[in-house]
């Protein structure tokens, strides 16, 4: 669909909304029309498809956004090939760390709350 194409709101038939603004409008219109919202179901393939609950199964069967599986690859492939395709990737290993926090602690002055670095009350490290 084109972004500028107009579609009819399922909550209020007098509303014509651009496709690009439809998700935002549906949230607002659903809140404003709770009685109508209770009678509609949401398509599992496209959240902007709001259909009467009684018609949901027929919509799902013919929804243009339905995920298409290529039956030639799925039905004719032996089970062994399917298992090879579903192999679990190896676990992620983090790269080696370049930081040494212990060495950083040895060179750091002690932390004393609310004391400035040039304060004469600080112990001298020489």
C-alpha positions as CSV (number, residue, x, y, z in Angstrom):
1,X,0.0,0.0,0.0
2,X,1.1,3.5,-0.6
3,X,1.7,5.8,2.4
4,X,-0.8,8.4,1.1
5,X,-3.6,5.9,0.4
6,X,-6.7,6.4,2.5
7,X,-8.3,3.5,4.4
8,X,-11.4,3.3,6.5
9,X,-11.1,3.2,10.3
10,X,-12.7,0.0,11.7
11,X,-13.9,1.9,14.8
12,X,-15.6,4.7,13.1
13,X,-16.6,4.2,9.4
14,X,-16.7,8.0,8.7
15,X,-12.9,8.2,9.4
16,X,-10.6,8.0,6.4
17,X,-7.0,7.8,7.4
18,X,-3.7,7.7,5.5
19,X,-2.0,4.3,5.7
20,X,1.1,5.9,7.2
21,X,-1.0,7.3,10.2
22,X,-3.2,4.3,10.7
23,X,-1.4,2.7,13.7
24,X,-1.5,6.0,15.6
25,X,-5.2,6.6,14.7
26,X,-6.2,3.1,15.8
27,X,-4.8,3.6,19.3
28,X,-6.7,6.9,19.7
29,X,-9.9,5.7,18.1
30,X,-9.9,2.4,20.1
31,X,-9.7,4.4,23.4
32,X,-12.6,6.7,22.2
33,X,-14.8,3.8,21.1
34,X,-14.5,1.0,23.8
35,X,-17.9,-0.6,22.8
36,X,-16.8,-1.1,19.2
37,X,-13.3,-2.2,20.3
38,X,-14.8,-5.1,22.3
39,X,-16.4,-6.5,19.2
40,X,-13.2,-6.5,17.1
41,X,-10.3,-8.8,17.0
42,X,-6.7,-8.1,15.9
43,X,-5.1,-10.0,13.0
44,X,-2.0,-12.0,14.2
45,X,-0.1,-11.0,11.0
46,X,-0.9,-7.2,11.0
47,X,-1.9,-5.3,14.0
48,X,-3.7,-2.7,11.9
49,X,-6.2,-5.3,10.7
50,X,-9.2,-5.1,13.1
51,X,-12.0,-7.4,12.1
52,X,-15.2,-8.6,13.8
53,X,-14.4,-11.5,16.1
54,X,-16.7,-13.8,14.1
55,X,-14.8,-13.1,10.9
56,X,-11.3,-13.5,12.3
57,X,-10.7,-17.1,11.1
58,X,-11.7,-16.3,7.6
59,X,-9.5,-13.1,7.6
60,X,-6.5,-15.1,8.9
61,X,-6.9,-17.6,6.1
62,X,-6.9,-14.9,3.5
63,X,-4.8,-12.2,5.1
64,X,-2.4,-10.6,2.5
65,X,0.3,-10.2,5.3
66,X,0.2,-13.9,6.2
67,X,3.7,-15.4,6.4
68,X,4.3,-17.4,3.2
69,X,6.2,-20.7,3.6
70,X,7.5,-22.1,0.4
71,X,5.9,-25.6,0.3
72,X,8.4,-27.0,-2.2
73,X,11.2,-26.5,0.3
74,X,9.4,-27.5,3.5
75,X,7.2,-30.5,2.4
76,X,9.7,-32.3,0.1
77,X,12.8,-31.9,2.2
78,X,13.7,-35.0,4.3
79,X,13.7,-34.7,8.1
80,X,17.5,-34.9,8.2
81,X,17.9,-31.8,6.1
82,X,15.4,-29.9,8.3
83,X,17.5,-30.8,11.4
84,X,20.7,-29.5,9.7
85,X,19.0,-26.2,9.0
86,X,17.9,-25.9,12.6
87,X,21.4,-26.3,14.1
88,X,21.9,-24.2,17.2
89,X,24.7,-21.6,16.8
90,X,27.7,-21.9,19.1
91,X,27.6,-19.8,22.3
92,X,29.0,-16.3,22.1
93,X,32.4,-15.8,23.5
94,X,33.4,-12.3,24.7
95,X,36.6,-10.7,23.4
96,X,39.6,-10.7,25.8
97,X,39.5,-7.7,28.2
98,X,42.2,-5.1,27.9
99,X,41.5,-3.5,31.3
100,X,43.4,-4.3,34.5
101,X,41.4,-2.8,37.4
102,X,43.8,-4.1,40.0
103,X,46.7,-2.0,38.4
104,X,44.4,1.1,38.3
105,X,43.7,0.7,42.0
106,X,47.4,0.7,43.0
107,X,48.0,4.2,41.5
108,X,44.8,5.8,42.6
109,X,44.7,8.2,45.7
110,X,42.3,7.2,48.4
111,X,38.8,8.4,48.1
112,X,37.5,10.6,50.9
113,X,34.1,12.1,50.6
114,X,33.8,16.0,50.3
115,X,37.6,16.5,50.3
116,X,39.3,18.4,47.4
117,X,42.5,16.9,45.9
118,X,44.7,19.8,47.1
119,X,43.4,19.8,50.6
120,X,46.2,19.9,53.3
121,X,44.4,17.3,55.4
122,X,45.0,14.6,52.8
123,X,47.8,12.2,53.5
124,X,50.9,12.7,51.3
125,X,51.8,9.8,49.0
126,X,55.5,10.0,48.0
